[in-house]
């Protein structure tokens, strides 16, 4: 066995249960029971590390999954918000860009997450 | 009015062509199944091939299509598979396909010109944004006022109509009606630039591509200029009965060779009309709509039905008949070979004698097989394979030899007539058939005669060797006669001046497109249970000749149960396909380590992780090892078995890490250590 990654709420430290997980090599997306999403990436050294996805961590999500296809180079994340909106983003973007911005792929515009 | 439902799409392949269609560097096979157009691309996989007794390790190096594993008993070979990109039903029946290098296509790749029955042409391109075909233009020639169409001439649908495109995409010609030719010229990139320079002052800017000189046409939007109909009798009054024509390679202007006569040929009238066919080569001047005769060969046998243009290194054209094949080079020198005993009886044209072969060339498919040696593959009407090889004297053809491909070399792989054949490059050919299955054939050569690639380290052979090597740019060899002459001559003189030895080519089937055509008879077999009248099977008798078969059509997929194991109280199960970790020291940047992934000593573990619910509600996890069809419980692996329920199990990092998602935490394991 290599690693144990506990699921904890960052602020309160309470243990969280995992609702759903989605794999898309080398990424792993985990949805916890407080509707928060965490993304992990398997790095070259063999460690599975938490990725800072500030665009996602402050929002609640009903459902999330990753999508990878041989036709596209990018891995996509599909996220369902409680208001019923479907958000689609490049996973690499989500992990790098600043907070609250998620690119809506369908209409090719930037969409502010908080509105 | 739609009063029918199609339950099985067309499967008989009528035409096939290779071109880069989806993207500029792609290699696509476009297959027309009469009214359905399918676009394929190729994907190479490694497949296990049982080695023959005599193809030992020492020979394997000479076979360019194989990647040899050290154990001589089992060979893995690069096998190409056809992957369907899209299929499109067409409004009409396809009679010809041609590839055109058109300007400003959406995909920046080449466009496809489709000719339909009833004299209609359609130029289509690939639209990468909608992932669909896009029609650029439609041209039709059913106008009764066209010159050459008289009230007593045969209907357009009853004449032999076909399309031929210039290999350099300067124009395309549709022969329709009794003797009409519709010429569709295509714009060339350098023509537009030259006009701009001479007409306008000032610097070139981004608008250059949009303006089109002084005539003010909106023609810059279309990749073609206006087409015109040319009755063949305007070129030469004796061309009243054309047989076939094709555009030739390696000419500065669009040039085509045409086999025609002034009277219809007939086997019954051989006494009077012997050898009346003439092969003439015309150069077209598209601006002036005029032509020049370059050469003319008289006295051709009555049974010549086709002109097959040949690219370098051989050049010229092949005239294919039922009893003989004649090669005419650019100077008009001819070499012929008689394939059976009727050739001598029906013609006095000088032919070399190979009538002991007794080959019937009716309905054969002819295609250039090898760009280096210029060898041609012929598929006969019973599916047997034949190669045609040339004897060169410097740059000139001095003889031709027909050779049967032996059954050991794959000569009997096909059992039906081919309707079309297309060279996909990298030693692969697609042979389509309307009577049976269509196959993707790969060939390999044992010939050591070509010196061209002998300088490559450790490699003997004449074809593309490795996966990494880029496909030969065929366009290089289509250069003008005035360019690259020196390089080409060197290539030819290094190429086999002697004909290729018989038995040097070996063929193998890589992939198959199944076919249920032609359907002769149908029997409905409803299910025995009366309350389900719409289920059951349809039995068909399909295929022709040696490909005849009985086929069953089912509405549902019928699964064959391979193995069954009871896993009591299982709540969830996941298959883990993990790979041993790369040894330390190897760069572990995950991404495109395709070679390591493909290497045959990559070790795979196969586990089945099952989460079971006990009678008291507690959950535990059991791991099974999969061996073929057997499941064996194993204690291998550090999976957390007791404490929690497993929600999901997956692999990361290209299969070297196994991740177990439990209710409260995520655990990762190295697959090698377990």
Contacts between the chains, C-beta under 8 A, distances in Angstrom:
chain1	res1	chain2	res2	distance
A	1	B	638	4.0
A	1	B	640	7.9
A	1	B	667	6.4
A	1	B	668	7.8
A	1	B	669	5.2
A	2	B	657	7.2
A	2	B	667	7.9
A	2	B	668	4.7
A	2	B	669	5.5
A	2	B	670	5.2
A	3	B	667	6.9
A	3	B	668	4.5
A	4	B	665	5.7
A	4	B	666	7.5
A	4	B	667	5.2
A	5	B	665	6.2
A	5	B	666	4.2
A	5	B	667	7.3
A	5	B	668	7.3
A	6	B	664	7.2
A	6	B	665	4.8
A	7	B	664	5.9
A	7	B	665	5.8
A	7	B	666	7.0
A	15	B	664	5.5
A	16	B	664	7.4
A	17	B	663	5.3
A	17	B	664	5.9
A	18	B	647	5.9
A	18	B	661	5.8
A	18	B	662	7.3
A	18	B	663	6.1
A	18	B	664	7.1
A	18	B	665	8.0
A	18	B	666	7.4
A	20	B	647	7.7
A	20	B	648	7.9
A	21	B	647	6.5
A	21	B	648	4.8
A	21	B	650	7.2
A	21	B	661	4.3
A	21	B	666	7.7
A	23	B	648	7.9
A	23	B	650	3.7
A	23	B	651	7.3
A	23	B	652	6.8
A	23	B	659	7.3
A	25	B	590	7.7
A	25	B	651	7.2
A	25	B	652	5.7
A	25	B	653	7.0
A	25	B	654	6.2
A	25	B	655	7.8
A	26	B	590	5.6
A	26	B	652	5.6
A	26	B	653	5.6
A	26	B	654	7.6
A	27	B	652	7.9
A	28	B	650	7.2
A	28	B	652	6.0
A	28	B	659	6.2
A	28	B	666	7.6
A	30	B	661	7.0
A	30	B	666	6.6
A	40	B	666	7.4
A	42	B	590	7.0
A	42	B	652	4.0
A	42	B	653	3.7
A	42	B	657	5.7
A	44	B	587	7.9
A	44	B	588	4.7
A	44	B	589	4.7
A	44	B	590	6.2
A	45	B	588	6.8
A	46	B	581	7.0
A	46	B	588	6.9
A	46	B	653	6.6
A	46	B	656	7.2
A	46	B	657	6.8
A	46	B	670	7.1
A	48	B	652	6.5
A	48	B	653	8.0
A	48	B	657	6.7
A	48	B	659	7.0
A	48	B	666	7.6
A	48	B	668	5.0
